[in-house]
Amino acid sequence: MQLQEENAPFDDINVTPMLDLAYVLLVIFIIMTTASVQGVKVKLPKAKMTASMAKSHLKAVTISENGDIFLDAYPVTLDALGPRLEELKRVNPSQAMVLKGDAHAQYLKVMQVLELMKRADITDIGLVTSKAGA
C-alpha cells in the first residue's frame, strides 16, 4: 500500500459535485420554464388593430367559454374576484389588468368582471384579442 505525502499534488479531480450541481440546475430550469407559462387557453375574438400592453406588473383575468373565471391561471368565483382585485389595487396603485374573454363567453360575465374592476378603481384595463385573419 502506497501512502501519499501531505504536500503531493492531486492527480485527479472529483467531478461528482459538479455533476450534481448540473443536474440540480437542469431540474430548476425545467420547472421554471414550465411554471412561467401562465394563463388559460381561450379562443380570443378577432380584431383588425391590436395594441401591445407590455408591463411587468400586468395581471390577467380570463373568462372561459363556459363562464369560468381565472385570475392569472388560478380559478376564482365572481364573489371572490372583487376582494382580490381590491387587494391588488391596494398593494399596487398603478395596477394594470387585461381581460381575456373567450369569443363565445357570455357578455354578461365580461361586463360583471369589468364592473368589479371599476369598483376596485382599476382604470388601466386592456382587452385581449387576436389579429384578424390569424
Secondary structure as GFF3:
##gff-version 3
##sequence-region A 1 134
A	DSSP	alpha_helix	16	35	.	.	.	ID=ss1
A	DSSP	beta_strand	46	47	.	.	.	ID=ss2
A	DSSP	beta_strand	59	63	.	.	.	ID=ss3
A	DSSP	beta_strand	69	71	.	.	.	ID=ss4
A	DSSP	beta_strand	74	76	.	.	.	ID=ss5
A	DSSP	alpha_helix	78	91	.	.	.	ID=ss6
A	DSSP	beta_strand	96	101	.	.	.	ID=ss7
A	DSSP	alpha_helix	107	119	.	.	.	ID=ss8
A	DSSP	beta_strand	124	127	.	.	.	ID=ss9
A	DSSP	beta_strand	130	131	.	.	.	ID=ss10
###
